[in-house]
């Protein structure tokens, strides 16, 4: 399956480039303001259960490349044997003190019912979604001892109920979404791609630009690079658990391309949230 891009360039994007000054090309560099025309890239790696050879390889690539990534955890799929490794990965630091790996809530069990089109946070009740969100958050705090402030729904499917559920979890300030399957009115959530983030805005949406399940096509990312530079940030969704050697090589090619351009900075979701907050006036 080829990687897909979601195009959403608007005049507001251009205005945001004016308002938001961008920065150095590597996560390991301390954030320097007033360096314009830098693209912020957020890696969204989905579906971590137990740590596996593929996940260990992916995290090693991230660390060796001197970049950073968010990783979505499915709480029920993580067993005790993986707790210590996840904690160790969570403690890897960039030079500015931000984590190399930022773990976020990707649901409690990644529930899917193929008979009635139900997903964990889609076509399910408020109580169901609340309990699953609560179990996921408790897993982070009680088992991993990690504060989780990011959420991304399994299958990128949510409803307006999900935003109501999130009102009861004030620790979650970042919601990673795919607009075509999650286009609901959220009064307290704003996407920096479409609106200016002010000092009173406490919650942000990060909308996906690329989605890949298996094959990550470096040529597609390279082809769209100039268009992507017009955006305040991009999110690339990936699934390293099912990668083969060819896809790892393609991923390396993308990272090397971005770094060679000297026009990119990698951030985790919370790093970007902090960057937005530091640039509010």
N, C-alpha and C positions, 0 to 999 in steps of 0.2 A: 504494500500500500504506500503510495507516494505521500510525501508531506504536503499539507494544504496550507495555504496562506489566506488570511482574512484581511481584505483591504478596507480601511476605514479612515482614509486621509481626509481631513476637513480643514477649513480655515482655522478652526480652533487649534488644531495641531500646530500650525505655523505660529500662531500667537504664543503657544506654550513654549515653543523653542526659543522665542524671544524672552519669555518670562523666566524659564528655567535654564540656568547656565549649567553646562555639562562639563565633564571632568576627565580624569586620566583613564587610560585604556585597561588597566588591570585591577581586579579586586584587591590585590595585595598592596596597591599604592594607597596612601592616605588620601581621603577625598579632598580635592582641591576645587574650590568654586571658581566661577568666572573663566572657565575654559569652555568656550561655546562649541556647538556642532558635534557633540559626542552622543552616540546612541547608547542608551542603557539597555542591556540584554539581561533578561531574567530567565534562568533555566528552571523549568517545572518538570521534575522527574517523578512520575507517578508509580504507585502500587508497591511500595516497600512493605514486605511482611518480615520474614526472617532475613538476616543478612546471608547472602549467597556469594558464590564466586563472582557472578556478574556484578552484583552491587559493590562488592569490595573493589573490583576492577574499575567500575565507574568512579567511585569516590577517590581512588588513587589517581585516575586521570585528572579529575578536578583539582586535586591538591598539587600534582606535579605540574599542571599547566599554570598554576598560580591564579586560578579563577575561583568561582563559588557557584553553588547551586542550592535550590530548594528541593526537598524530597518529601513526597506525600506518603504518610504512613497509614496503612490499614490496621487499626489497633488489634482486632481479633486475630489477625494472621501473624502477629509477633509473639513468639514464645520466649520463655525466660532465658533460654540459652543465648538469645541475641541482645538482651538488655544491655550488657556491659559494652558490647561493640558499638551499639547505637550511641550510648553515652560518650564513649571515647570520640566517636566521629563528631558528635555535637560540640565537643570541647576544642576541636581544631579551630584555630583563630587566624584571621588575616592580620596584616600589620596594623590596621586601624582598630583592631579588637573585635570586629564583626566575625560571625562564624563562617567558616569555609562551607559548612553544610548546615542549612536551616531546615529542620524537620517541621512539617505542618500536618494538620488534621485532614486526612483523605477519607474520612468516614470510619465507622466502627467495623463494618463487615463487607462493604462493597456489594450490598444486597442487590440482586437482580431477579425479577420474575418475568420470564419470557412469555407467559400465557396472558398476562393482563397489562403489560408495558409498565410495570412498577419498577422503580429503582429506589435506592436508599433514601434519596431526597426528592423523588419525583413520583407524583400520584400516590403518596403515602400521607398518613394523617399527621397532624401537629404532634400528637403524643408520640408516635413512632419516631418522627424526626428528632424531637426533643431528646428522647431517651438515647438515641444513637449518637447524637451530638454530645450529650453528657457523658456517655461511656467513653467516647473517644477522648474528650478533654480530661477525664479522670485518669485514663491510661497514661496520658502524657505526664500529668502531675504526680500520680501515685506510683507508677511503675518505672517511668523513664526519668523522673525528676527534671522535666523540661517544661518551661513555660511556652505554651503554644498560642500564638496570636494570628495564625493564618488558617484559612479553610479553603478547600477546593473539593467540590462534590464528585463522587464516583460517576463516570460516564458523562461528566459535565451536564448533568440534568438536575434542575431544581424547579421549584414553583414559588409563588408568592408566600406560601407557608414557610419556606426556608428562611426568608428575611425576617418573618415574625419570630421564628425559633431563635435566630441569631441575636435578637434583642435581649434575650435572657443570658447571653454569654458575652459580657462586655470585654473579656480579654481578647476576643477575636476582632481584630481591626482591619484585616486584609482578606478579601474574598476574590479568589482566582476563578474566572468565568470564561465560558465560551458563549458569546452573545447570541448566536443563532438558536441555542437550546436553553438559554437562561435569560431571555429578554422579558424581565418583569420589573415593575416599578418599585424601586427601593428608595424610600425617602431619605434615608440617612447614609446612603452609599453613593460615592461619586467616582467616576473613572477619569484619571488625569488625561486620558486621550481626548476627552470630550468636554471637560470643564475644569476651570481653575480650582485648585485646592487651597482653601483659605485656612486661617488659624482656627476657625470654629469647626472645621471638618475633621472628624475623628476616625472615619471609616473610608477605605478606598476599595474600589474594584480594580483588579488587574485583568484585562481582557486578553485572550489568547490570540496570537498572530499565526502561529504554526502548530499543527497537530500531527504527530506521527505515531502510529502504532508499532510498525515494524521497520520499514525502510526509511531511513533519514537521508533525504537527497540533498547533498551539499550544493549541487548546482542550482537548486531552487532558491536556497537562502542567498547564494551569491548573486543570482539574477535579480533578486528583489532588494538588494542592499541599498541602492540609492533611494528607492521609495521608502524603505524603512528608516533611513536617516531623517525623513521628514516627521517622524513620530517622536513623542517624548520618551517612549520605551517600547520594547517588544517582549512578548513572552513566548518561549519555545517549549511546547509540551513533548516529552519523550518518555519512553518506557524501557529503560536499560535492562530490566530483568529478563527481557526476551531478545536482547541483541545477540548477534553473532559477530565474528571478527570483522566482517565487511562493514557492518554498521558502526562498530567502534572506530574503524578507520575513517569512515565518512564523518563521524562526529569530530574526530581529531582534525580533519581537514577544515571543518567549519570554524573550530576554535582558532586554528592557526591563521585562517583567512581574516577573522575578526581582529586578532592581535596585530597582524601585519598591517592592517588598514590604519592603525593608530587613531581610529575614530569611534572606538567602542569602549565602554566600561561595563563590566559584569557586576551585577548586584544580586543579593538575595531579596526576597519580598520586603522583609523588615528594613533592610538597608535602604531600599528605595523609599519606603514610608518615612524613614528618618530624614532622608535627603529632601523629600518634599516639605516636611515640617521645618527643616532648617532654612528653607528658601521662602517661607511665608513672610509676608509684609503686612 
